[in-house]
Amino acid sequence: MGQKVLIADDDRDARLLWGAVSQEESLEVVEAEDGRQAIEILKNELDFSLIILDIMMPYAGGYDVLKVIRDDERLKNLPVIISTADRTTRNLNVDQLDDKTIFINKAAGLDSMRRGILNALGK
């Protein structure tokens, strides 16, 4: 079985874009509509190669989900892309980013998203 990505974003169009780029890179896509759903999926499925999180989602934001991932021994080494439509990084809490977490501005377009996925997967 191939590599699998979890895409958590409350914006359906953003999930579709991330999903299309992921599928072009032969990744199996699992979607979550909010942070709470992402956390539930991660409790039951551990075979992800990459997780893509929107910063601002209902119930649990991207940073909340990232904390759950980094605090879980089984998940802590997974690469994570923090995704936002904000055109600047002024609202990011950069202290929470680590060497396995990268920031991608989804407003930068599909090529930027693709490069982010490839970079996160070490390709």
Z-matrix of the N, CA and C atoms (Angstrom, degrees):
N
C 1 1.458
C 2 1.523 1 109.55
N 3 1.333 2 117.37 1 145.59
C 4 1.446 3 122.23 2 -176.95
C 5 1.512 4 113.31 3 -79.94
N 6 1.313 5 114.27 4 -173.53
C 7 1.464 6 120.38 5 179.73
C 8 1.524 7 110.03 6 -76.57
N 9 1.341 8 114.95 7 151.38
C 10 1.460 9 121.36 8 -175.80
C 11 1.524 10 109.62 9 -125.87
N 12 1.345 11 115.91 10 141.95
C 13 1.457 12 122.31 11 178.69
C 14 1.525 13 109.34 12 -122.70
N 15 1.342 14 115.85 13 139.42
C 16 1.457 15 121.98 14 171.19
C 17 1.523 16 107.43 15 -101.83
N 18 1.327 17 116.00 16 123.76
C 19 1.464 18 121.87 17 178.53
C 20 1.522 19 107.50 18 -112.34
N 21 1.338 20 116.56 19 114.54
C 22 1.465 21 122.13 20 -179.84
C 23 1.522 22 109.24 21 -113.65
N 24 1.312 23 115.39 22 110.46
C 25 1.464 24 121.00 23 -179.28
C 26 1.523 25 107.38 24 -157.61
N 27 1.330 26 117.32 25 133.97
C 28 1.465 27 120.07 26 179.53
C 29 1.524 28 112.34 27 -77.69
N 30 1.325 29 117.51 28 -10.04
C 31 1.462 30 122.96 29 178.72
C 32 1.533 31 108.63 30 -92.41
N 33 1.322 32 116.34 31 111.67
C 34 1.463 33 121.27 32 -178.04
C 35 1.524 34 111.81 33 -57.22
N 36 1.331 35 117.34 34 -41.55
C 37 1.461 36 120.52 35 -179.56
C 38 1.531 37 111.23 36 -63.15
N 39 1.320 38 116.94 37 -39.18
C 40 1.469 39 120.14 38 178.04
C 41 1.529 40 110.07 39 -65.27
N 42 1.333 41 117.24 40 -41.34
C 43 1.466 42 119.52 41 177.12
C 44 1.520 43 110.69 42 -61.44
N 45 1.333 44 116.55 43 -40.21
C 46 1.466 45 120.27 44 178.75
C 47 1.527 46 111.23 45 -63.48
N 48 1.335 47 117.01 46 -43.31
C 49 1.471 48 120.23 47 179.51
C 50 1.525 49 111.43 48 -64.82
N 51 1.347 50 116.77 49 -50.42
C 52 1.464 51 120.14 50 178.32
C 53 1.527 52 109.72 51 -59.66
N 54 1.328 53 116.40 52 -39.82
C 55 1.465 54 120.33 53 -179.93
C 56 1.516 55 112.49 54 -64.47
N 57 1.327 56 116.92 55 -43.17
C 58 1.463 57 120.56 56 179.36
C 59 1.530 58 111.03 57 -62.35
N 60 1.321 59 116.45 58 -44.55
C 61 1.469 60 120.37 59 179.30
C 62 1.531 61 109.91 60 -65.49
N 63 1.319 62 117.05 61 -41.24
C 64 1.470 63 121.22 62 179.42
C 65 1.527 64 111.09 63 -63.07
N 66 1.322 65 116.55 64 -43.69
C 67 1.460 66 120.23 65 -179.54
C 68 1.526 67 111.32 66 -66.21
N 69 1.333 68 117.24 67 -33.85
C 70 1.472 69 120.17 68 175.34
C 71 1.529 70 110.75 69 -62.13
N 72 1.324 71 116.40 70 -26.16
C 73 1.464 72 121.15 71 178.47
C 74 1.530 73 111.53 72 -97.53
N 75 1.337 74 115.31 73 19.42
C 76 1.472 75 123.65 74 175.98
C 77 1.525 76 114.07 75 63.45
N 78 1.328 77 116.82 76 31.56
C 79 1.456 78 120.98 77 176.11
C 80 1.527 79 109.84 78 -96.69
N 81 1.319 80 116.48 79 138.52
C 82 1.455 81 121.65 80 172.51
C 83 1.526 82 106.86 81 -79.04
N 84 1.322 83 118.06 82 132.54
C 85 1.463 84 122.89 83 -173.21
C 86 1.529 85 111.25 84 -104.66
N 87 1.341 86 115.18 85 131.61
C 88 1.459 87 123.19 86 169.85
C 89 1.527 88 105.55 87 -120.77
N 90 1.328 89 117.26 88 132.68
C 91 1.464 90 121.05 89 -176.05
C 92 1.523 91 112.02 90 -112.01
N 93 1.341 92 114.65 91 146.41
C 94 1.461 93 122.77 92 171.17
C 95 1.521 94 107.41 93 -128.25
N 96 1.326 95 116.84 94 137.97
C 97 1.459 96 121.71 95 -177.31
C 98 1.522 97 113.50 96 -87.76
N 99 1.329 98 117.20 97 -11.06
C 100 1.462 99 120.66 98 177.94
C 101 1.530 100 108.44 99 -159.73
N 102 1.313 101 115.51 100 173.31
C 103 1.453 102 120.54 101 -176.54
C 104 1.511 103 113.73 102 -65.72
N 105 1.316 104 117.18 103 -38.17
C 106 1.467 105 120.37 104 179.56
C 107 1.527 106 110.73 105 -63.37
N 108 1.327 107 116.94 106 -41.70
C 109 1.461 108 120.65 107 177.63
C 110 1.531 109 110.41 108 -64.79
N 111 1.337 110 117.63 109 -38.09
C 112 1.471 111 121.11 110 177.74
C 113 1.528 112 110.46 111 -61.36
N 114 1.317 113 116.59 112 -44.00
C 115 1.474 114 120.64 113 179.76
C 116 1.521 115 110.33 114 -62.77
N 117 1.333 116 117.66 115 -41.66
C 118 1.464 117 121.14 116 178.76
C 119 1.531 118 110.82 117 -63.45
N 120 1.310 119 117.05 118 -42.29
C 121 1.466 120 120.61 119 178.37
C 122 1.528 121 109.67 120 -62.08
N 123 1.330 122 116.82 121 -43.16
C 124 1.464 123 120.63 122 -178.24
C 125 1.529 124 112.52 123 -67.72
N 126 1.314 125 117.74 124 -23.97
C 127 1.473 126 120.58 125 175.62
C 128 1.524 127 110.97 126 -69.19
N 129 1.334 128 116.29 127 -29.58
C 130 1.456 129 121.35 128 -173.49
C 131 1.526 130 114.71 129 -105.34
N 132 1.322 131 116.94 130 -21.35
C 133 1.460 132 121.15 131 -178.26
C 134 1.519 133 108.67 132 -127.45
N 135 1.318 134 115.69 133 122.77
C 136 1.463 135 120.08 134 -176.81
C 137 1.515 136 112.93 135 -113.88
N 138 1.311 137 118.25 136 1.93
C 139 1.455 138 120.82 137 -171.38
C 140 1.532 139 114.03 138 -96.12
N 141 1.326 140 116.33 139 35.91
C 142 1.462 141 120.43 140 176.96
C 143 1.521 142 110.78 141 -85.52
N 144 1.325 143 115.43 142 146.01
C 145 1.464 144 122.02 143 174.40
C 146 1.518 145 110.98 144 -97.63
N 147 1.342 146 116.49 145 -20.91
C 148 1.457 147 122.63 146 -175.48
C 149 1.520 148 109.07 147 -156.44
N 150 1.341 149 115.45 148 146.04
C 151 1.465 150 121.27 149 174.96
C 152 1.523 151 107.70 150 -127.46
N 153 1.327 152 116.07 151 131.91
C 154 1.461 153 122.20 152 177.82
C 155 1.523 154 107.56 153 -115.66
N 156 1.343 155 115.89 154 122.42
C 157 1.464 156 121.43 155 -175.02
C 158 1.519 157 111.34 156 -122.87
N 159 1.315 158 116.42 157 129.12
C 160 1.460 159 121.48 158 168.57
C 161 1.529 160 107.11 159 -74.08
N 162 1.314 161 117.15 160 146.68
C 163 1.465 162 120.26 161 179.95
C 164 1.522 163 111.22 162 -70.59
N 165 1.325 164 116.18 163 -49.28
C 166 1.464 165 119.97 164 -174.28
C 167 1.524 166 109.86 165 -105.04
N 168 1.343 167 115.16 166 106.91
C 169 1.464 168 122.15 167 177.28
C 170 1.527 169 108.53 168 -136.11
N 171 1.338 170 116.66 169 156.66
C 172 1.470 171 119.10 170 176.06
C 173 1.526 172 111.77 171 -66.57
N 174 1.309 173 115.52 172 154.87
C 175 1.470 174 126.25 173 172.44
C 176 1.528 175 113.49 174 71.37
N 177 1.319 176 118.20 175 -46.25
C 178 1.465 177 122.42 176 176.19
C 179 1.523 178 106.79 177 -153.35
N 180 1.315 179 116.44 178 123.36
C 181 1.461 180 121.05 179 -179.46
C 182 1.520 181 111.64 180 -78.76
N 183 1.311 182 115.31 181 174.40
C 184 1.454 183 121.16 182 -179.60
C 185 1.514 184 113.83 183 -57.52
N 186 1.325 185 117.25 184 -39.74
C 187 1.462 186 119.31 185 178.89
C 188 1.524 187 112.00 186 -68.06
N 189 1.337 188 116.94 187 -32.90
C 190 1.471 189 120.64 188 176.16
C 191 1.525 190 110.16 189 -64.66
N 192 1.326 191 115.98 190 -44.12
C 193 1.463 192 120.24 191 178.92
C 194 1.525 193 110.08 192 -66.66
N 195 1.333 194 116.48 193 -41.07
C 196 1.469 195 120.10 194 178.06
C 197 1.520 196 110.83 195 -58.78
N 198 1.320 197 117.60 196 -40.33
C 199 1.469 198 120.59 197 178.66
C 200 1.527 199 110.75 198 -62.65
N 201 1.317 200 117.03 199 -42.76
C 202 1.473 201 120.89 200 177.01
C 203 1.528 202 109.76 201 -59.54
N 204 1.322 203 117.04 202 -44.02
C 205 1.469 204 121.52 203 -179.39
C 206 1.524 205 110.76 204 -63.10
N 207 1.325 206 117.11 205 -49.47
C 208 1.469 207 120.78 206 -175.84
C 209 1.528 208 112.73 207 -71.27
N 210 1.333 209 117.81 208 -21.90
C 211 1.468 210 121.45 209 177.75
C 212 1.528 211 112.88 210 -87.77
N 213 1.327 212 117.85 211 -7.49
C 214 1.463 213 122.11 212 -177.93
C 215 1.533 214 109.24 213 -100.41
N 216 1.314 215 116.70 214 118.69
C 217 1.473 216 121.84 215 -178.12
C 218 1.526 217 112.38 216 -54.41
N 219 1.326 218 116.55 217 -33.77
C 220 1.463 219 120.80 218 -177.03
C 221 1.520 220 112.69 219 -76.59
N 222 1.329 221 117.45 220 -21.68
C 223 1.465 222 121.68 221 -173.58
C 224 1.522 223 113.88 222 -115.13
N 225 1.322 224 117.69 223 -14.90
C 226 1.467 225 121.40 224 -165.96
C 227 1.524 226 115.26 225 -59.41
N 228 1.318 227 118.63 226 -22.53
C 229 1.461 228 120.19 227 -178.24
C 230 1.525 229 114.22 228 -95.75
N 231 1.330 230 116.68 229 3.61
C 232 1.463 231 120.04 230 179.08
C 233 1.531 232 111.17 231 -70.26
N 234 1.327 233 117.25 232 139.86
C 235 1.466 234 118.70 233 172.66
C 236 1.529 235 110.21 234 -70.76
N 237 1.323 236 115.55 235 140.18
C 238 1.467 237 121.89 236 -179.74
C 239 1.521 238 108.85 237 -129.08
N 240 1.319 239 115.81 238 133.94
C 241 1.462 240 122.06 239 171.00
C 242 1.516 241 107.02 240 -103.45
N 243 1.328 242 115.67 241 123.92
C 244 1.468 243 121.67 242 172.45
C 245 1.521 244 105.91 243 -92.79
N 246 1.310 245 115.90 244 122.01
C 247 1.456 246 122.28 245 -173.25
C 248 1.523 247 110.00 246 -117.02
N 249 1.323 248 116.03 247 139.10
C 250 1.458 249 120.26 248 175.78
C 251 1.512 250 109.72 249 -149.65
N 252 1.313 251 116.31 250 158.74
C 253 1.462 252 121.03 251 175.39
C 254 1.523 253 110.71 252 -93.43
N 255 1.339 254 117.45 253 -7.30
C 256 1.458 255 121.53 254 178.73
C 257 1.524 256 108.39 255 -62.65
N 258 1.303 257 117.28 256 128.83
C 259 1.464 258 121.05 257 -175.62
C 260 1.527 259 113.58 258 -76.72
N 261 1.313 260 117.02 259 -6.47
C 262 1.461 261 119.58 260 177.31
C 263 1.520 262 108.91 261 -128.50
N 264 1.303 263 116.05 262 169.59
C 265 1.465 264 120.30 263 177.96
C 266 1.526 265 110.75 264 -100.64
N 267 1.314 266 118.93 265 12.81
C 268 1.468 267 120.86 266 -174.66
C 269 1.527 268 113.22 267 -61.81
N 270 1.337 269 117.04 268 -26.97
C 271 1.461 270 119.79 269 -178.20
C 272 1.517 271 113.59 270 -95.13
N 273 1.326 272 117.00 271 2.56
C 274 1.463 273 119.67 272 -179.07
C 275 1.508 274 111.24 273 -81.24
N 276 1.318 275 115.70 274 141.65
C 277 1.455 276 121.71 275 172.60
C 278 1.525 277 106.34 276 -92.45
N 279 1.315 278 116.78 277 83.84
C 280 1.455 279 122.84 278 -171.13
C 281 1.526 280 111.72 279 -64.04
N 282 1.322 281 118.66 280 -22.56
C 283 1.459 282 121.00 281 178.13
C 284 1.528 283 111.90 282 -58.20
N 285 1.314 284 117.50 283 -25.80
C 286 1.458 285 120.34 284 -176.95
C 287 1.517 286 112.92 285 -85.70
N 288 1.324 287 118.71 286 -9.33
C 289 1.449 288 120.43 287 179.84
C 290 1.519 289 109.57 288 -83.14
N 291 1.332 290 116.41 289 141.13
C 292 1.456 291 122.17 290 -179.34
C 293 1.525 292 109.13 291 -128.18
N 294 1.326 293 116.40 292 -171.61
C 295 1.460 294 119.48 293 -176.18
C 296 1.524 295 113.73 294 -73.01
N 297 1.314 296 118.85 295 -7.13
C 298 1.461 297 122.49 296 176.88
C 299 1.527 298 111.25 297 -106.34
N 300 1.313 299 116.52 298 3.31
C 301 1.462 300 121.99 299 -176.09
C 302 1.519 301 109.09 300 -122.95
N 303 1.326 302 116.26 301 127.43
C 304 1.458 303 119.57 302 178.04
C 305 1.521 304 110.11 303 -124.36
N 306 1.308 305 115.70 304 154.57
C 307 1.456 306 123.32 305 179.78
C 308 1.522 307 109.30 306 -101.51
N 309 1.319 308 116.77 307 131.31
C 310 1.462 309 122.23 308 174.75
C 311 1.527 310 108.14 309 -129.52
N 312 1.310 311 115.87 310 128.57
C 313 1.454 312 121.22 311 174.80
C 314 1.524 313 107.16 312 -87.37
N 315 1.335 314 116.88 313 107.41
C 316 1.462 315 119.80 314 -176.33
C 317 1.527 316 111.86 315 -65.37
N 318 1.312 317 117.67 316 -17.06
C 319 1.464 318 120.86 317 176.13
C 320 1.529 319 111.57 318 -71.99
N 321 1.333 320 117.29 319 -13.40
C 322 1.465 321 121.25 320 -179.01
C 323 1.527 322 112.23 321 -76.39
N 324 1.327 323 118.10 322 -12.67
C 325 1.454 324 120.79 323 173.42
C 326 1.515 325 115.29 324 107.28
N 327 1.326 326 113.46 325 175.32
C 328 1.462 327 121.15 326 -173.22
C 329 1.527 328 113.21 327 -64.53
N 330 1.328 329 117.97 328 -37.94
C 331 1.473 330 119.60 329 -179.87
C 332 1.526 331 110.70 330 -63.50
N 333 1.313 332 117.03 331 -40.63
C 334 1.459 333 121.21 332 177.45
C 335 1.523 334 110.74 333 -64.47
N 336 1.323 335 116.57 334 -40.40
C 337 1.459 336 121.16 335 178.27
C 338 1.530 337 110.18 336 -63.72
N 339 1.334 338 116.12 337 -44.36
C 340 1.466 339 120.79 338 179.83
C 341 1.527 340 110.95 339 -62.74
N 342 1.322 341 117.06 340 -46.29
C 343 1.477 342 120.70 341 178.00
C 344 1.516 343 110.63 342 -59.80
N 345 1.334 344 117.16 343 -39.83
C 346 1.459 345 120.59 344 178.64
C 347 1.511 346 112.24 345 -62.57
N 348 1.323 347 116.81 346 -43.15
C 349 1.461 348 120.96 347 178.41
C 350 1.523 349 110.47 348 -63.30
N 351 1.322 350 116.72 349 -48.22
C 352 1.463 351 120.56 350 -179.44
C 353 1.521 352 111.11 351 -62.08
N 354 1.326 353 116.48 352 -42.21
C 355 1.467 354 120.98 353 178.27
C 356 1.532 355 111.09 354 -62.59
N 357 1.328 356 116.26 355 -45.76
C 358 1.462 357 120.55 356 -178.59
C 359 1.532 358 111.32 357 -63.05
N 360 1.325 359 116.57 358 -32.86
C 361 1.463 360 120.85 359 -179.78
C 362 1.533 361 112.35 360 -88.30
N 363 1.327 362 116.31 361 0.11
C 364 1.459 363 120.40 362 178.55
C 365 1.522 364 113.32 363 72.82
N 366 1.318 365 117.19 364 29.15
C 367 1.469 366 120.91 365 -179.76
C 368 1.526 367 111.19 366 -100.55
